[in-house]
Amino acid sequence: MSADTALLQTPLHELHLELGARMVPFAGYAMPVNYPGGILAEHRQCRSGAALFDVSHMGQVRLIGSDADRALESLVPVDVVDLAIGKQRYAFFTNEAGGLLDDLMITRREDDLFLVVNAGCKAADIRHLITHIGHRCQIVPMPDHALLALQGPQAVTALARLNAGVAGLTFMSGGHFALAGADCFVTRSGYTGEDGFEISVPATHAVALARSLLAQPEVQPAGLGARDTLRLEAGLCLYGHDIHASTTPVEAGLTWAIQKVRRPGGARAGGYPGAKVIEGQLAQGPSHKRVGLVGLERAPVREGATLVDNHGSHKLGTVTSGTTGPSVNQPIAMAYVATNHAGPGNLMYAEVRGKRLPMKVVPLPFAPHRYFRG
């Protein structure tokens, strides 16, 4: 038996093989990293046309019950109670030290809260939900559903051929739509910085829907490799790399997701794990924070590289994600650095194979977001 035998497979596994995907282990699943055209072509396809990603390894969960929103607010620092039907919000679970257990998407539907959590965290997230709020609402995992992400400026053109109603969605909103004979829940959101959609579809209909989308002239398949370069250009965090249980939302630059009502002085301030730590950092600022960096030479700087001052004598931080951005055509990275070195324009040096490569702090994102806000 090969090592791959134990890997889980998404409902699209055979289709990936048919399309010539190079499969790799990821979060316990066999996932496509790229197709024969390569990562660069898939990245450019998403920036100019539309790219279809299989993200069925992600966790989908329903919270059911009249107290579900207040129950969930006891675990996240964001405003769930005021979330309107059909609206979506970015959130994160925190621990008692204010660290990030996972980041997730929440959408309020007519009869539930629909959550999408990260693949590597989904078992722990479901345990966390059941342990802490299982007595207040029903926690219903959805392993019988696949998740497809159709991303890019032409995504709406392609998807609207299957159901014209999707064009009425705006960024961070969702609704139920019939697509290729299946009842799907569609949100206008994604992880690439582009306009696009995430589609929750019954697993039994996933292949038919994927084939219908790939039959559209604007659409090509894309794998994890392009998903990573796209999200890094968009300045979006990858759980387990740019954020984890030892980083707080304040250090990670995610305080935009903590609404006023949940902050000190707000009507529903605190009451979630780590609130005192996070509120302290909101007031006083963190000692280090996430920044964007561009390389001033051509060599890419990868995750784990140490950042030092121009003498090489003081460590300033560590790179958490890095690549050469295909759209911006230069080395880009995200890193945590000491706050007093985090200002735009600050120079520092990445230690790479015995060399010190100059990098400059720049505002995020590296490539502009192009979400459709209506």
Secondary structure as UniProt FT lines:
FT   HELIX           3..6
FT   STRAND          8..9
FT   TURN            11..12
FT   HELIX           13..18
FT   TURN            19..20
FT   STRAND          22..26
FT   TURN            27..28
FT   STRAND          29..34
FT   TURN            36..37
FT   HELIX           39..48
FT   STRAND          50..54
FT   TURN            56..57
FT   STRAND          59..64
FT   TURN            66..67
FT   HELIX           68..73
FT   TURN            74..75
FT   TURN            81..82
FT   TURN            85..86
FT   STRAND          87..94
FT   TURN            96..97
FT   STRAND          100..108
FT   STRAND          113..117
FT   HELIX           119..121
FT   HELIX           122..133
FT   TURN            134..136
FT   STRAND          138..141
FT   TURN            143..144
FT   STRAND          145..151
FT   TURN            153..154
FT   HELIX           155..162
FT   HELIX           164..168
FT   TURN            171..172
FT   STRAND          173..179
FT   TURN            180..181
FT   STRAND          182..187
FT   STRAND          196..202
FT   HELIX           203..205
FT   HELIX           206..214
FT   TURN            217..218
FT   STRAND          219..221
FT   HELIX           224..233
FT   TURN            234..235
FT   TURN            240..242
FT   TURN            245..246
FT   TURN            249..253
FT   HELIX           255..257
FT   HELIX           260..262
FT   TURN            264..265
FT   TURN            267..268
FT   TURN            273..274
FT   HELIX           275..284
FT   STRAND          288..295
FT   TURN            303..304
FT   STRAND          306..308
FT   TURN            310..311
FT   STRAND          315..325
FT   TURN            326..329
FT   STRAND          330..338
FT   HELIX           339..341
FT   TURN            344..345
FT   STRAND          347..352
FT   TURN            353..354
FT   STRAND          355..362
//
